[in-house]
Amino acid sequence: MFTSILGSIAVPKLKWLAAAMGGGLAAAALTNTCAMGMLLSRLPYNRDRACDSQTIIAQLVDTTAAQNATAS
């Protein structure tokens, strides 16, 4: 909070940025939507149909094992 007060004293237009962010958060709460979440869900790497936890963990373990083998 101290940095926001200091920032608004140093650059008075930062108040408008804070107001815009607060307005966006209030609108998201009132409409029960999240624009950032909707945008992130549309990214290509979030569209895989085989996105179950077992497959992801297996891929992570395989990648980590391969990296450790090459580092040794």
Helices and strands as residue ranges (DSSP letters): H 2-10, H 14-31, H 35-41, G 44-46, H 53-71
